[in-house]
Amino acid sequence: MNIGLIGLGGVGRAFIQLLEMKKEEFGNLRIVFLLNSNSGIIDCDGIELNDVLEYLKENKDLSRYKGGFSKWNLDEVIKASNADCLVELTPTNKETGEPALSYIRCGMEIGLHVVTGNKGPILIDYKGLKQLAKEKGVSLGIGATTGGALPSIAGGEYGLRGSRILGVRGVLNGTTNYILSLMEEEGLDYLEALSMAQREGIAEANPKMDVEGFDTAIKMLIISNTMLNQDITLDEVEIEGITGIGIGDIEEAKMVGKRIKLMGETYYDGDRLKIRVHPKLIDKDSIFYNVMGKNKGVEYITDTLGEVAILGGASNVLGAAASVLRDILNIRRW
Ligand SMILES: NC(=O)c1ccc[n+]([C@@H]2O[C@H](COP(=O)([O-])OP(=O)(O)OC[C@H]3O[C@@H](n4cnc5c(N)ncnc54)[C@H](OP(=O)(O)O)[C@@H]3O)[C@@H](O)[C@H]2O)c1
């Protein structure tokens, strides 16, 4: 399979590294083009991965690499490259889904399978993209959008086949789970735990998306809309983050043998399925009680397979890249 990759940030580079690491096993997966915002390279015989990784350590501008160019148009690049699959790893825009939405549509229009780690386009137009994929006879892989390495979509899609998913709940944000774990284990207040997580590179300089619950809400929304066939929008989700949690709340929970987790969960309001994200007291007998640090977990409630949980998964860029690889291999399989 010939792969074209857009977006050479943390996950994009980790994906190149992963294919290089696993070349004995997956030597038939070739990268035929690489694009970042202002430059790119095409090599229809397969780009030399080690070489380009070395180059990228020092340079962002691919136009000076052999076969490189500065301005590009995706349609022309795809046609010149003989790619079968587009991997889209550009930054997330949750308001418009762009530029990823246009890139994904362009790839599918030409007949490429697409795998993305980008929540933006899935949040904005999952149904439209699914429809386009169906019309063009291609697949859309979105596993890395809902918890990186955690196989929340793959596990639900293939592992729960034949059952009806009635509901879902999860601890889906590693940063907030890490902050809450620090508060409990180190006795830190919220702001102290947040700045420690920032110093360790776990929380971003602007942590709003994570700590105010939006990241969890978006992941819950994608899981619910894709796996439970819903049509919920972000403004319908009730969202409360962890910014109001103090050390006193953590200690009170501990005294009664519980922990506070930022949970995303579906529930029924009459016959309408809704989503809420909120800090919740978790009992010792819940499977989420021991999901600590950067770990994540998702649990599906089904009609015939019972309650099925998936926990753990690497919380780093290599794990996210491995989730992209999983989607590519599943495209070839199903
Ligand atoms: N980081 C994670 O662990 C993780 C996990 C799961 C999913 N994701 C998602 O995966 C995606 C990539 O994440 P990341 O951490 O690798 O991001 P990142 O480090 O910010 O890298 C983004 C890349 O996209 C390129 N880019 C920006 N605008 C572009 C445009 N208009 N056209 C083409 N390329 C463009 C950038 O190129 P320039 O440098 O040239 O601007 C850069 O190479 C995001 O949507 C993220 O939410 C990330």
Ligand as a Chemical Component Dictionary entry (heavy atoms), coordinates in Angstrom:
data_LIG
# 
_chem_comp.id                   LIG 
_chem_comp.type                 NON-POLYMER 
_chem_comp.pdbx_formal_charge   0 
_chem_comp.three_letter_code    LIG 
# 
loop_
_chem_comp_atom.comp_id 
_chem_comp_atom.atom_id 
_chem_comp_atom.alt_atom_id 
_chem_comp_atom.type_symbol 
_chem_comp_atom.charge 
_chem_comp_atom.model_Cartn_x 
_chem_comp_atom.model_Cartn_y 
_chem_comp_atom.model_Cartn_z 
_chem_comp_atom.pdbx_ordinal 
LIG N1  N1  N 0  -0.142 14.541 20.001 1  
LIG C1  C1  C 0  -0.836 13.453 20.286 2  
LIG O1  O1  O 0  -0.485 12.634 21.144 3  
LIG C2  C2  C 0  -2.106 13.175 19.503 4  
LIG C3  C3  C 0  -2.869 12.031 19.813 5  
LIG C4  C4  C 0  -4.007 11.751 19.049 6  
LIG C5  C5  C 0  -4.380 12.616 18.013 7  
LIG N2  N2  N 1  -3.626 13.736 17.762 8  
LIG C6  C6  C 0  -4.052 14.616 16.652 9  
LIG O2  O2  O 0  -3.163 14.391 15.541 10 
LIG C7  C7  C 0  -2.980 15.603 14.814 11 
LIG C8  C8  C 0  -1.487 15.925 14.751 12 
LIG O3  O3  O 0  -1.015 16.126 16.064 13 
LIG P1  P1  P 0  0.491  16.586 16.345 14 
LIG O4  O4  O 0  0.657  16.592 17.816 15 
LIG O5  O5  O -1 1.432  15.789 15.505 16 
LIG O6  O6  O 0  0.427  18.106 15.781 17 
LIG P2  P2  P 0  1.619  19.125 15.567 18 
LIG O7  O7  O 0  2.849  18.654 16.263 19 
LIG O8  O8  O 0  1.075  20.474 15.844 20 
LIG O9  O9  O 0  1.942  19.041 13.968 21 
LIG C9  C9  C 0  1.074  19.490 13.002 22 
LIG C10 C10 C 0  1.702  19.349 11.617 23 
LIG O10 O10 O 0  0.742  19.778 10.653 24 
LIG C11 C11 C 0  1.359  20.667 9.716  25 
LIG N3  N3  N 0  0.399  21.638 9.216  26 
LIG C12 C12 C 0  -0.131 22.715 9.842  27 
LIG N4  N4  N 0  -0.998 23.358 9.025  28 
LIG C13 C13 C 0  -0.998 22.660 7.865  29 
LIG C14 C14 C 0  -1.660 22.824 6.631  30 
LIG N5  N5  N 0  -2.517 23.820 6.417  31 
LIG N6  N6  N 0  -1.407 21.942 5.638  32 
LIG C15 C15 C 0  -0.539 20.925 5.820  33 
LIG N7  N7  N 0  0.130  20.707 6.964  34 
LIG C16 C16 C 0  -0.104 21.576 7.977  35 
LIG C17 C17 C 0  2.466  21.350 10.497 36 
LIG O11 O11 O 0  3.416  21.778 9.542  37 
LIG P3  P3  P 0  4.274  23.107 9.745  38 
LIG O12 O12 O 0  5.152  22.803 10.896 39 
LIG O13 O13 O 0  4.943  23.267 8.432  40 
LIG O14 O14 O 0  3.256  24.202 10.035 41 
LIG C18 C18 C 0  2.961  20.189 11.372 42 
LIG O15 O15 O 0  3.887  19.432 10.619 43 
LIG C19 C19 C 0  -3.798 16.685 15.542 44 
LIG O16 O16 O 0  -5.041 16.833 14.904 45 
LIG C20 C20 C 0  -3.955 16.102 16.944 46 
LIG O17 O17 O 0  -5.119 16.566 17.594 47 
LIG C21 C21 C 0  -2.508 14.031 18.468 48 
# 
loop_
_chem_comp_bond.comp_id 
_chem_comp_bond.atom_id_1 
_chem_comp_bond.atom_id_2 
_chem_comp_bond.value_order 
_chem_comp_bond.pdbx_ordinal 
LIG N1  C1  SING 1  
LIG C1  O1  DOUB 2  
LIG C1  C2  SING 3  
LIG C2  C3  SING 4  
LIG C2  C21 DOUB 5  
LIG C3  C4  DOUB 6  
LIG C4  C5  SING 7  
LIG C5  N2  DOUB 8  
LIG N2  C6  SING 9  
LIG N2  C21 SING 10 
LIG C6  O2  SING 11 
LIG C6  C20 SING 12 
LIG O2  C7  SING 13 
LIG C7  C8  SING 14 
LIG C7  C19 SING 15 
LIG C8  O3  SING 16 
LIG O3  P1  SING 17 
LIG P1  O4  DOUB 18 
LIG P1  O5  SING 19 
LIG P1  O6  SING 20 
LIG O6  P2  SING 21 
LIG P2  O7  DOUB 22 
LIG P2  O8  SING 23 
LIG P2  O9  SING 24 
LIG O9  C9  SING 25 
LIG C9  C10 SING 26 
LIG C10 O10 SING 27 
LIG C10 C18 SING 28 
LIG O10 C11 SING 29 
LIG C11 N3  SING 30 
LIG C11 C17 SING 31 
LIG N3  C12 SING 32 
LIG N3  C16 SING 33 
LIG C12 N4  DOUB 34 
LIG N4  C13 SING 35 
LIG C13 C14 SING 36 
LIG C13 C16 DOUB 37 
LIG C14 N5  SING 38 
LIG C14 N6  DOUB 39 
LIG N6  C15 SING 40 
LIG C15 N7  DOUB 41 
LIG N7  C16 SING 42 
LIG C17 O11 SING 43 
LIG C17 C18 SING 44 
LIG O11 P3  SING 45 
LIG P3  O12 DOUB 46 
LIG P3  O13 SING 47 
LIG P3  O14 SING 48 
LIG C18 O15 SING 49 
LIG C19 O16 SING 50 
LIG C19 C20 SING 51 
LIG C20 O17 SING 52 
# 
